[in-house]
Amino acid sequence: WTAYLDLALIRYPLSLRNPRPGDRFVPLGMTGHRKVKDFFIDLKIPSEQRKKIPLLVQGDTILWVGGLRIHEGFKVTPKTKTVLKVFFEPSEPVPISVHRP
């Protein structure tokens, strides 16, 4: 439940929200956009758990799918001068069961 982002790329305000239909982001390690729903399906996260996973957003841009993956465009690189450490502590457990092959 901790993410590290390049602070120079962040614009405030940031907010937390639940996933919405049509949400897209560029998962760390990828070059193209991916639907959040498809990202969850690939990780085999049950649909009833998906709505409980918080998204850290900057406007309409998803920076972090809480506990799972940050946006490629906001990753820390050798050029990063300042790192933003984001920590999220759920008020109730978020049961993420990721099944990887």
LINLINBEL-V966569 format. One record per residue. RES is the residue in one small letter. D_LAST is the distance of its C-alpha to the last C-alpha in Angstrom with 2 decimals. Layout:
res | d_last
RES | D_LAST
RES | D_LAST
//
This chain:
res | d_last
w | 22.28
t | 23.92
a | 23.92
y | 26.10
l | 27.72
d | 30.55
l | 33.60
a | 35.68
l | 33.47
i | 33.67
r | 36.33
y | 37.36
p | 37.23
l | 33.59
s | 32.48
l | 29.69
r | 28.92
n | 26.50
p | 24.50
r | 26.76
p | 26.36
g | 26.07
d | 24.93
r | 23.53
f | 22.69
v | 21.53
p | 18.37
l | 18.76
g | 17.98
m | 18.75
t | 22.19
g | 22.36
h | 22.43
r | 19.64
k | 20.42
v | 19.36
k | 18.63
d | 16.20
f | 14.58
f | 14.21
i | 12.92
d | 10.16
l | 9.18
k | 9.87
i | 12.99
p | 15.56
s | 18.66
e | 21.02
q | 19.34
r | 19.31
k | 23.10
k | 23.26
i | 21.40
p | 24.23
l | 24.65
l | 26.99
v | 29.11
q | 32.03
g | 33.91
d | 31.48
t | 29.08
i | 25.90
l | 25.68
w | 22.89
v | 20.42
g | 21.20
g | 18.85
l | 16.11
r | 17.45
i | 20.93
h | 22.59
e | 22.71
g | 26.48
f | 27.12
k | 25.27
v | 27.33
t | 28.52
p | 31.22
k | 33.71
t | 32.98
k | 36.12
t | 35.25
v | 31.99
l | 31.57
k | 29.60
v | 28.49
f | 27.76
f | 27.05
e | 27.76
p | 27.18
s | 30.21
e | 28.04
p | 24.51
v | 21.82
p | 19.07
i | 15.87
s | 12.92
v | 9.86
h | 6.68
r | 3.80
p | 0.00
//
